[in-house]
Amino acid sequence: MALLEAETFGSGASGHTGGMALAESAAGNLPGLGDVLSGYQKILDELRVEGDLHLPGVYELGRTTPLKNSPVRWSDSGELRAVNEVAGGTIDPGKVVTGLAGAAERSGVLLFEHANVERGEFQSPLLLHTPLGILRARQVLFATNAYSLELTRWEQRTESCFTLAVATESLADYALQEIGLGEGKPFYTVDLPYLWGRLLGKQVIFWQRPRPLFRLA
């Protein structure tokens, strides 16, 4: 088996996430989803991937009905406080991607970077033309990212939006306690403007997305 990567492993969204691990999807707890966090931990353990998984819980922040003992009390388009705590935590996305690549190699997968498929000939065997040469294959699975809009026929219907990120300097323990992050729990808002963040060592990283990543025209 061979895996062809158009750029480098982790160069796309999988290596540039906020590093948060949650038990539910963006649409909530869907039927059949199961115990996501336990399953994720099991996969990392079985593949011997060290992803710095830490699951202290995650605060949901909002501007109404705060928790009685909310450690967070910020001013951001109103008073922002913890309104709920859900299962989850953080990971190191770079370590996870690197670890998965190592697990694939250990299982016999051949990995090639900078090997984007420029053209395919659908015959028997299939011929895939890449900058590294031509690959002959019996079966092929094509995986594309969110920006392959010409393949989805959404090319004229969407607009990509970027996320703003800010990282603080390393903060003292008393400062983390003062701003409500002494427990090391990541957070995200349940309303707009959408804000989320986490600790990275003693630093705090805040992300804000003023609008959805893709907007239908």
Accessible surface in RSA format (square Angstrom, percent):
REM  Atomic radii and reference values for relative SASA: ProtOr
REM  Chains: A
REM  Algorithm: Lee & Richards
REM  Probe-radius: 1.40
REM  Slices: 20
REM RES _ NUM      All-atoms   Total-Side   Main-Chain    Non-polar    All polar
REM                ABS   REL    ABS   REL    ABS   REL    ABS   REL    ABS   REL
RES MET A   1   181.64  94.1 123.97  82.0  57.67 137.3 113.23  96.3  68.41  90.6
RES ALA A   2    39.18  36.0  11.38  17.6  27.80  63.2  11.38  16.0  27.80  73.7
RES LEU A   3    79.86  44.5  76.62  54.8   3.24   8.2  79.86  56.1   0.00   0.0
RES LEU A   4    48.09  26.8  19.65  14.1  28.44  71.5  19.65  13.8  28.44  76.5
RES GLU A   5    43.49  25.0  42.39  32.1   1.10   2.6   1.36   2.6  42.13  34.4
RES ALA A   6    53.82  49.5  41.34  63.8  12.49  28.4  41.34  58.2  12.49  33.1
RES GLU A   7   102.06  58.6 102.05  77.2   0.02   0.0  28.00  54.2  74.07  60.5
RES THR A   8    53.13  37.8  52.65  53.4   0.48   1.1  35.91  48.2  17.22  26.0
RES PHE A   9    58.30  29.2  36.43  22.6  21.87  56.9  37.59  22.8  20.71  59.3
RES GLY A  10    18.41  22.7   0.00   N/A  18.41  22.7   6.59  18.1  11.82  26.5
RES SER A  11    41.22  34.8  16.07  21.4  25.15  57.9  18.80  40.0  22.42  31.4
RES GLY A  12    40.01  49.3   0.00   N/A  40.01  49.3  35.90  98.5   4.11   9.2
RES ALA A  13    84.51  77.7  67.28 103.8  17.23  39.2  74.13 104.4  10.38  27.5
RES SER A  14    69.49  58.7  54.32  72.5  15.17  34.9  46.36  98.7  23.13  32.4
RES GLY A  15    23.13  28.5   0.00   N/A  23.13  28.5   2.77   7.6  20.35  45.6
RES HIS A  16   134.04  73.3 100.51  69.9  33.53  85.8  75.00  77.3  59.04  68.7
RES THR A  17    69.52  49.4  49.11  49.8  20.41  48.6  54.13  72.7  15.40  23.3
RES GLY A  18    16.00  19.7   0.00   N/A  16.00  19.7   2.61   7.2  13.38  30.0
RES GLY A  19     0.50   0.6   0.00   N/A   0.50   0.6   0.33   0.9   0.17   0.4
RES MET A  20    41.89  21.7  14.27   9.4  27.61  65.7  11.72  10.0  30.16  40.0
RES ALA A  21    10.53   9.7   4.42   6.8   6.12  13.9  10.53  14.8   0.00   0.0
RES LEU A  22    62.00  34.5  47.70  34.1  14.30  35.9  47.70  33.5  14.30  38.5
RES ALA A  23    28.01  25.8  23.43  36.2   4.58  10.4  23.43  33.0   4.58  12.1
RES GLU A  24    94.71  54.4  78.88  59.7  15.83  37.7  22.47  43.5  72.25  59.0
RES SER A  25    42.63  36.0  23.42  31.3  19.21  44.3  34.51  73.5   8.12  11.4
RES ALA A  26   124.85 114.8  70.21 108.3  54.64 124.3  83.99 118.3  40.86 108.2
RES ALA A  27    83.52  76.8  45.77  70.6  37.75  85.9  58.24  82.0  25.28  67.0
RES GLY A  28    22.58  27.8   0.00   N/A  22.58  27.8  20.79  57.0   1.79   4.0
RES ASN A  29   108.40  74.8  78.92  76.3  29.48  71.0  13.56  32.6  94.84  91.7
RES LEU A  30    81.41  45.3  77.99  55.8   3.42   8.6  78.13  54.9   3.28   8.8
RES PRO A  31   134.76  98.2 100.52  91.6  34.24 124.5 113.15  93.4  21.61 134.3
RES GLY A  32    86.30 106.4   0.00   N/A  86.30 106.4  42.45 116.5  43.85  98.2
RES LEU A  33    62.24  34.7  40.42  28.9  21.82  54.8  43.92  30.8  18.31  49.3
RES GLY A  34    58.90  72.6   0.00   N/A  58.90  72.6  41.68 114.4  17.22  38.6
RES ASP A  35   104.72  73.4  79.39  79.0  25.33  59.9  40.73  95.9  63.98  63.8
RES VAL A  36    52.42  34.5  43.71  39.6   8.71  21.0  50.44  43.8   1.98   5.4
RES LEU A  37    18.24  10.2  17.90  12.8   0.34   0.9  18.22  12.8   0.02   0.0
RES SER A  38    65.23  55.1  53.21  71.0  12.03  27.7  23.50  50.0  41.73  58.5
RES GLY A  39    30.18  37.2   0.00   N/A  30.18  37.2  29.13  79.9   1.05   2.4
RES TYR A  40    56.25  26.3  53.51  30.4   2.74   7.1  51.01  38.3   5.24   6.5
RES GLN A  41    66.82  37.4  66.82  48.8   0.00   0.0  31.73  67.5  35.09  26.6
RES LYS A  42   125.75  61.3 121.74  74.7   4.01   9.6  68.66  61.8  57.09  60.8
RES ILE A  43    89.52  50.9  88.86  66.2   0.66   1.6  89.52  64.5   0.00   0.0
RES LEU A  44     4.63   2.6   4.37   3.1   0.25   0.6   4.37   3.1   0.25   0.7
RES ASP A  45    89.11  62.4  70.51  70.2  18.60  44.0  31.03  73.0  58.08  57.9
RES GLU A  46   116.36  66.8  83.92  63.5  32.44  77.2  42.75  82.7  73.61  60.1
RES LEU A  47    71.06  39.6  67.56  48.3   3.50   8.8  70.80  49.7   0.26   0.7
RES ARG A  48   175.91  73.9 148.14  75.5  27.77  66.1  69.61  95.1 106.30  64.4
RES VAL A  49    10.33   6.8   0.00   0.0  10.33  24.9   1.10   1.0   9.22  25.0
RES GLU A  50   122.81  70.5 112.17  84.9  10.64  25.3  59.86 115.8  62.94  51.4
RES GLY A  51     2.46   3.0   0.00   N/A   2.46   3.0   0.00   0.0   2.46   5.5
RES ASP A  52    63.09  44.2  50.62  50.4  12.47  29.5  26.12  61.5  36.96  36.9
RES LEU A  53    36.64  20.4   5.85   4.2  30.80  77.4   5.85   4.1  30.80  82.9
RES HIS A  54   103.46  56.5 101.29  70.4   2.18   5.6  70.80  73.0  32.66  38.0
RES LEU A  55    75.79  42.2  42.87  30.7  32.92  82.8  43.86  30.8  31.93  85.9
RES PRO A  56    36.32  26.5  11.67  10.6  24.65  89.6  24.05  19.9  12.27  76.3
RES GLY A  57     7.67   9.5   0.00   N/A   7.67   9.5   6.77  18.6   0.89   2.0
RES VAL A  58     0.00   0.0   0.00   0.0   0.00   0.0   0.00   0.0   0.00   0.0
RES TYR A  59    13.42   6.3  13.42   7.6   0.00   0.0   3.19   2.4  10.22  12.6
RES GLU A  60    29.76  17.1  29.76  22.5   0.00   0.0   0.00   0.0  29.76  24.3
RES LEU A  61     0.00   0.0   0.00   0.0   0.00   0.0   0.00   0.0   0.00   0.0
RES GLY A  62     2.85   3.5   0.00   N/A   2.85   3.5   1.87   5.1   0.98   2.2
RES ARG A  63    54.26  22.8  27.32  13.9  26.94  64.1  30.23  41.3  24.03  14.6
RES THR A  64    99.95  71.1  93.25  94.5   6.69  15.9  70.79  95.1  29.16  44.1
RES THR A  65   115.45  82.1  94.70  96.0  20.75  49.5  85.92 115.4  29.53  44.6
RES PRO A  66    62.18  45.3  43.71  39.8  18.47  67.2  43.72  36.1  18.46 114.7
RES LEU A  67    67.50  37.6  63.21  45.2   4.29  10.8  66.12  46.4   1.38   3.7
RES LYS A  68   194.44  94.9 158.30  97.1  36.14  86.1 111.09 100.0  83.35  88.8
RES ASN A  69   130.59  90.1 105.90 102.3  24.69  59.4  39.27  94.5  91.32  88.3
RES SER A  70    14.37  12.1   0.00   0.0  14.37  33.1   0.10   0.2  14.28  20.0
RES PRO A  71    52.12  38.0  26.15  23.8  25.97  94.4  38.73  32.0  13.39  83.2
RES VAL A  72     0.01   0.0   0.01   0.0   0.00   0.0   0.01   0.0   0.00   0.0
RES ARG A  73   159.58  67.0 135.12  68.9  24.46  58.2  42.17  57.6 117.42  71.2
RES TRP A  74    43.47  17.4  37.10  18.0   6.37  15.0  41.49  22.1   1.98   3.2
RES SER A  75   112.48  95.0  79.10 105.6  33.38  76.9  44.38  94.5  68.10  95.4
RES ASP A  76    40.33  28.3  35.31  35.1   5.03  11.9  16.71  39.3  23.62  23.6
RES SER A  77    82.93  70.1  39.44  52.6  43.48 100.2  36.06  76.8  46.87  65.7
RES GLY A  78    43.70  53.9   0.00   N/A  43.70  53.9  34.76  95.4   8.95  20.0
RES GLU A  79    79.31  45.5  66.96  50.7  12.35  29.4  31.38  60.7  47.93  39.1
RES LEU A  80     0.00   0.0   0.00   0.0   0.00   0.0   0.00   0.0   0.00   0.0
RES ARG A  81    46.55  19.5  46.55  23.7   0.00   0.0   3.28   4.5  43.28  26.2
RES ALA A  82     0.00   0.0   0.00   0.0   0.00   0.0   0.00   0.0   0.00   0.0
RES VAL A  83    29.68  19.5  15.16  13.7  14.51  35.0  15.16  13.2  14.51  39.4
RES ASN A  84    62.49  43.1  62.49  60.4   0.00   0.0   9.26  22.3  53.22  51.4
RES GLU A  85    77.78  44.7  55.17  41.7  22.62  53.8  18.21  35.2  59.58  48.6
RES VAL A  86    41.13  27.1  33.45  30.3   7.68  18.5  40.84  35.5   0.29   0.8
RES ALA A  87    59.47  54.7  41.79  64.5  17.68  40.2  50.54  71.2   8.92  23.6
RES GLY A  88     1.92   2.4   0.00   N/A   1.92   2.4   0.00   0.0   1.92   4.3
RES GLY A  89     0.00   0.0   0.00   N/A   0.00   0.0   0.00   0.0   0.00   0.0
RES THR A  90    12.55   8.9  12.55  12.7   0.00   0.0   3.68   4.9   8.87  13.4
RES ILE A  91    20.86  11.9  20.14  15.0   0.72   1.7  20.86  15.0   0.00   0.0
RES ASP A  92    45.92  32.2  43.89  43.7   2.03   4.8   8.94  21.0  36.98  36.9
RES PRO A  93    22.45  16.4  21.09  19.2   1.35   4.9  22.43  18.5   0.02   0.1
RES GLY A  94    35.88  44.2   0.00   N/A  35.88  44.2  32.85  90.2   3.03   6.8
RES LYS A  95    95.22  46.5  88.41  54.2   6.81  16.2  58.50  52.7  36.72  39.1
RES VAL A  96    12.89   8.5  12.89  11.7   0.00   0.0  12.89  11.2   0.00   0.0
RES VAL A  97    25.59  16.8  23.66  21.4   1.93   4.7  24.36  21.2   1.24   3.3
RES THR A  98    98.26  69.9  91.64  92.9   6.62  15.8  68.90  92.5  29.36  44.4
RES GLY A  99    16.43  20.3   0.00   N/A  16.43  20.3  15.81  43.4   0.63   1.4
RES LEU A 100    74.30  41.4  69.45  49.7   4.85  12.2  69.78  49.0   4.52  12.2
RES ALA A 101    23.76  21.8  17.20  26.5   6.56  14.9  22.71  32.0   1.05   2.8
RES GLY A 102    21.53  26.6   0.00   N/A  21.53  26.6  20.42  56.0   1.11   2.5
RES ALA A 103    10.37   9.5   4.60   7.1   5.77  13.1   5.32   7.5   5.04  13.4
RES ALA A 104    24.83  22.8  18.55  28.6   6.28  14.3  24.40  34.4   0.43   1.1
RES GLU A 105   106.46  61.1  90.49  68.5  15.97  38.0  19.80  38.3  86.66  70.8
RES ARG A 106   122.95  51.6  82.68  42.1  40.27  95.9  58.75  80.3  64.21  38.9
RES SER A 107    89.07  75.3  47.14  62.9  41.93  96.6  51.49 109.6  37.58  52.7
RES GLY A 108    51.39  63.4   0.00   N/A  51.39  63.4  36.67 100.6  14.71  33.0
RES VAL A 109    23.29  15.3  19.11  17.3   4.18  10.1  19.14  16.6   4.15  11.3
RES LEU A 110   108.28  60.3 106.17  76.0   2.12   5.3 108.28  76.0   0.00   0.0
RES LEU A 111    37.89  21.1  10.96   7.8  26.94  67.7  11.03   7.7  26.86  72.3
RES PHE A 112    76.49  38.3  73.26  45.4   3.23   8.4  76.49  46.4   0.00   0.0
RES GLU A 113    69.72  40.0  57.11  43.2  12.61  30.0  13.17  25.5  56.55  46.2
RES HIS A 114   109.03  59.6 105.79  73.5   3.24   8.3  75.92  78.2  33.11  38.5
RES ALA A 115     0.64   0.6   0.40   0.6   0.24   0.5   0.40   0.6   0.24   0.6
RES ASN A 116    58.67  40.5  55.73  53.9   2.95   7.1  17.66  42.5  41.01  39.6
RES VAL A 117    55.41  36.5  27.13  24.6  28.28  68.1  27.13  23.6  28.28  76.7
RES GLU A 118   113.15  65.0  75.59  57.2  37.56  89.4  31.29  60.5  81.86  66.8
RES ARG A 119   132.95  55.8 125.12  63.8   7.83  18.6  63.88  87.3  69.07  41.9
RES GLY A 120    26.11  32.2   0.00   N/A  26.11  32.2   2.53   6.9  23.58  52.8
RES GLU A 121    53.44  30.7  48.03  36.3   5.42  12.9  20.29  39.2  33.16  27.1
RES PHE A 122   155.09  77.6 117.03  72.5  38.06  99.0 118.62  71.9  36.47 104.4
RES GLN A 123    93.97  52.5  74.39  54.4  19.57  46.6  36.78  78.3  57.19  43.4
RES SER A 124   114.00  96.3  80.52 107.5  33.48  77.1  44.06  93.8  69.93  98.0
RES PRO A 125    59.50  43.4  55.92  51.0   3.58  13.0  59.41  49.0   0.10   0.6
RES LEU A 126    30.53  17.0  30.18  21.6   0.34   0.9  30.18  21.2   0.34   0.9
RES LEU A 127    19.95  11.1  19.92  14.3   0.03   0.1  19.92  14.0   0.03   0.1
RES LEU A 128     7.12   4.0   7.12   5.1   0.00   0.0   7.12   5.0   0.00   0.0
RES HIS A 129    29.54  16.1  29.42  20.5   0.12   0.3  18.93  19.5  10.61  12.3
RES THR A 130    16.80  12.0   5.76   5.8  11.05  26.3   1.24   1.7  15.57  23.5
RES PRO A 131    75.36  54.9  36.11  32.9  39.25 142.7  44.95  37.1  30.41 189.0
RES LEU A 132   112.73  62.8  74.71  53.4  38.02  95.6  80.58  56.6  32.15  86.5
RES GLY A 133    36.49  45.0   0.00   N/A  36.49  45.0  34.76  95.4   1.73   3.9
RES ILE A 134    89.21  50.8  59.69  44.5  29.52  71.1  60.59  43.6  28.62  77.7
RES LEU A 135    58.63  32.7  56.78  40.6   1.85   4.6  58.29  40.9   0.34   0.9
RES ARG A 136   156.18  65.6 133.73  68.2  22.45  53.5  42.20  57.7 113.98  69.1
RES ALA A 137    19.00  17.5  12.18  18.8   6.82  15.5  19.00  26.8   0.00   0.0
RES ARG A 138   221.94  93.2 194.30  99.0  27.64  65.8  74.45 101.8 147.49  89.4
RES GLN A 139   165.94  92.8 142.98 104.5  22.96  54.7  46.37  98.7 119.58  90.7
RES VAL A 140    49.60  32.6  12.40  11.2  37.20  89.6  18.71  16.3  30.89  83.8
RES LEU A 141   168.77  94.0 139.91 100.1  28.85  72.5 140.77  98.9  27.99  75.3
RES PHE A 142   102.46  51.3  77.21  47.8  25.25  65.7  79.64  48.3  22.82  65.3
RES ALA A 143    98.56  90.6  60.37  93.2  38.19  86.9  66.24  93.3  32.32  85.6
RES THR A 144    86.41  61.5  47.94  48.6  38.47  91.7  30.89  41.5  55.52  83.9
RES ASN A 145   101.28  69.8  82.19  79.4  19.09  46.0  39.46  95.0  61.82  59.7
RES ALA A 146    57.68  53.0  34.87  53.8  22.81  51.9  48.00  67.6   9.69  25.7
RES TYR A 147   126.19  58.9 108.73  61.9  17.46  45.4  90.92  68.3  35.28  43.5
RES SER A 148    20.22  17.1  16.88  22.5   3.34   7.7   5.41  11.5  14.81  20.7
RES LEU A 149    33.51  18.7  33.51  24.0   0.00   0.0  33.51  23.5   0.00   0.0
RES GLU A 150   106.26  61.0  84.83  64.2  21.43  51.0  41.68  80.6  64.58  52.7
RES LEU A 151   120.99  67.4  89.48  64.0  31.51  79.2  93.03  65.3  27.96  75.2
RES THR A 152    77.13  54.9  57.31  58.1  19.82  47.2  64.80  87.0  12.33  18.6
RES ARG A 153   216.75  91.0 193.61  98.7  23.14  55.1  72.35  98.9 144.40  87.5
RES TRP A 154   107.20  43.0 107.20  51.9   0.00   0.0  92.29  49.2  14.90  24.2
RES GLU A 155    96.47  55.4  82.49  62.4  13.98  33.3  19.02  36.8  77.45  63.2
RES GLN A 156   156.36  87.4 130.43  95.3  25.93  61.7  62.50 133.0  93.87  71.2
RES ARG A 157   103.68  43.5 103.68  52.9   0.00   0.0  38.14  52.1  65.54  39.7
RES THR A 158    22.61  16.1   0.24   0.2  22.37  53.3   1.37   1.8  21.24  32.1
RES GLU A 159    67.36  38.7  61.99  46.9   5.37  12.8  36.77  71.1  30.59  25.0
RES SER A 160    45.68  38.6  28.30  37.8  17.39  40.0   4.18   8.9  41.50  58.1
RES CYS A 161     8.86   6.7   3.41   3.8   5.45  12.8   6.78  17.2   2.08   2.2
RES PHE A 162   164.73  82.4 151.64  93.9  13.09  34.1 153.79  93.2  10.93  31.3
RES THR A 163    45.61  32.4  20.17  20.4  25.44  60.6  14.83  19.9  30.78  46.5
RES LEU A 164   113.82  63.4 110.10  78.8   3.72   9.3 112.57  79.1   1.25   3.4
RES ALA A 165    62.68  57.6  30.91  47.7  31.77  72.3  31.48  44.3  31.20  82.7
RES VAL A 166    98.59  64.9  93.78  84.9   4.81  11.6  98.58  85.7   0.01   0.0
RES ALA A 167    62.03  57.0  32.32  49.9  29.71  67.6  32.32  45.5  29.71  78.7
RES THR A 168    37.40  26.6  28.22  28.6   9.18  21.9  36.11  48.5   1.29   1.9
RES GLU A 169   136.54  78.4 121.58  92.0  14.96  35.6  47.60  92.1  88.94  72.6
RES SER A 170    79.85  67.5  56.85  75.9  23.00  53.0  39.08  83.2  40.78  57.1
RES LEU A 171    37.55  20.9  32.04  22.9   5.51  13.8  34.96  24.6   2.60   7.0
RES ALA A 172    51.51  47.4  34.36  53.0  17.15  39.0  45.41  63.9   6.10  16.2
RES ASP A 173    87.20  61.1  81.07  80.7   6.13  14.5  35.14  82.7  52.06  51.9
RES TYR A 174   171.90  80.3 160.74  91.5  11.16  29.0 119.68  89.9  52.22  64.4
RES ALA A 175    24.01  22.1  21.92  33.8   2.09   4.8  23.96  33.7   0.05   0.1
RES LEU A 176     7.44   4.1   7.44   5.3   0.00   0.0   7.44   5.2   0.00   0.0
RES GLN A 177   118.30  66.1 102.87  75.2  15.43  36.7  35.15  74.8  83.15  63.1
RES GLU A 178   146.67  84.2 118.65  89.8  28.01  66.7  42.47  82.2 104.19  85.1
RES ILE A 179    56.72  32.3  52.45  39.1   4.27  10.3  56.72  40.8   0.00   0.0
RES GLY A 180     4.52   5.6   0.00   N/A   4.52   5.6   2.92   8.0   1.60   3.6
RES LEU A 181     2.55   1.4   1.35   1.0   1.19   3.0   2.55   1.8   0.00   0.0
RES GLY A 182    32.03  39.5   0.00   N/A  32.03  39.5   2.97   8.2  29.06  65.1
RES GLU A 183    97.16  55.8  71.18  53.8  25.98  61.9  48.15  93.1  49.01  40.0
RES GLY A 184    18.84  23.2   0.00   N/A  18.84  23.2  12.49  34.3   6.35  14.2
RES LYS A 185    25.78  12.6  24.55  15.1   1.24   3.0   9.69   8.7  16.09  17.1
RES PRO A 186     0.26   0.2   0.21   0.2   0.05   0.2   0.21   0.2   0.05   0.3
RES PHE A 187     0.27   0.1   0.27   0.2   0.00   0.0   0.27   0.2   0.00   0.0
RES TYR A 188    32.47  15.2  32.47  18.5   0.00   0.0  19.09  14.3  13.38  16.5
RES THR A 189     2.91   2.1   0.00   0.0   2.91   6.9   0.00   0.0   2.91   4.4
RES VAL A 190    80.45  52.9  43.34  39.2  37.11  89.4  51.92  45.1  28.53  77.4
RES ASP A 191    55.93  39.2  45.91  45.7  10.02  23.7  37.67  88.7  18.26  18.2
RES LEU A 192   127.35  70.9 107.25  76.7  20.10  50.5 107.42  75.4  19.93  53.6
RES PRO A 193    36.51  26.6  34.95  31.9   1.56   5.7  36.38  30.0   0.13   0.8
RES TYR A 194    71.99  33.6  71.99  41.0   0.00   0.0  41.42  31.1  30.57  37.7
RES LEU A 195    18.59  10.4  18.59  13.3   0.00   0.0  18.59  13.1   0.00   0.0
RES TRP A 196    31.11  12.5  31.11  15.1   0.00   0.0  22.83  12.2   8.27  13.4
RES GLY A 197     0.00   0.0   0.00   N/A   0.00   0.0   0.00   0.0   0.00   0.0
RES ARG A 198    26.27  11.0  25.52  13.0   0.75   1.8   2.33   3.2  23.94  14.5
RES LEU A 199    29.65  16.5  22.26  15.9   7.39  18.6  22.26  15.6   7.39  19.9
RES LEU A 200    91.68  51.1  86.92  62.2   4.76  12.0  87.67  61.6   4.01  10.8
RES GLY A 201    66.47  82.0   0.00   N/A  66.47  82.0  44.28 121.5  22.18  49.7
RES LYS A 202    96.94  47.3  92.17  56.6   4.77  11.4  63.69  57.3  33.25  35.4
RES GLN A 203    62.01  34.7  62.01  45.3   0.00   0.0   7.77  16.5  54.24  41.1
RES VAL A 204     0.08   0.1   0.08   0.1   0.00   0.0   0.08   0.1   0.00   0.0
RES ILE A 205    27.11  15.4  27.11  20.2   0.00   0.0  27.11  19.5   0.00   0.0
RES PHE A 206    50.40  25.2  49.16  30.4   1.24   3.2  49.18  29.8   1.23   3.5
RES TRP A 207    38.13  15.3  37.72  18.3   0.42   1.0  19.68  10.5  18.45  29.9
RES GLN A 208    54.69  30.6  54.28  39.7   0.41   1.0  10.22  21.8  44.46  33.7
RES ARG A 209    58.86  24.7  58.01  29.6   0.85   2.0   3.27   4.5  55.59  33.7
RES PRO A 210    78.19  57.0  59.80  54.5  18.39  66.8  60.30  49.8  17.88 111.1
RES ARG A 211   103.78  43.6 100.20  51.1   3.58   8.5  41.29  56.4  62.48  37.9
RES PRO A 212    84.11  61.3  75.44  68.8   8.67  31.5  83.10  68.6   1.01   6.3
RES LEU A 213    64.85  36.1  61.63  44.1   3.21   8.1  61.63  43.3   3.21   8.6
RES PHE A 214    53.45  26.7  34.61  21.4  18.84  49.0  34.66  21.0  18.79  53.8
RES ARG A 215   108.40  45.5 104.05  53.0   4.35  10.4  47.32  64.7  61.08  37.0
RES LEU A 216   101.44  56.5  83.04  59.4  18.39  46.2  83.04  58.3  18.39  49.5
RES ALA A 217   100.22  92.2  41.18  63.6  59.04 134.3  68.90  97.0  31.33  83.0
END  Absolute sums over single chains surface
CHAIN  1 A    14091.4      10779.1       3312.3       8195.7       5895.7
END  Absolute sums over all chains
TOTAL         14091.4      10779.1       3312.3       8195.7       5895.7
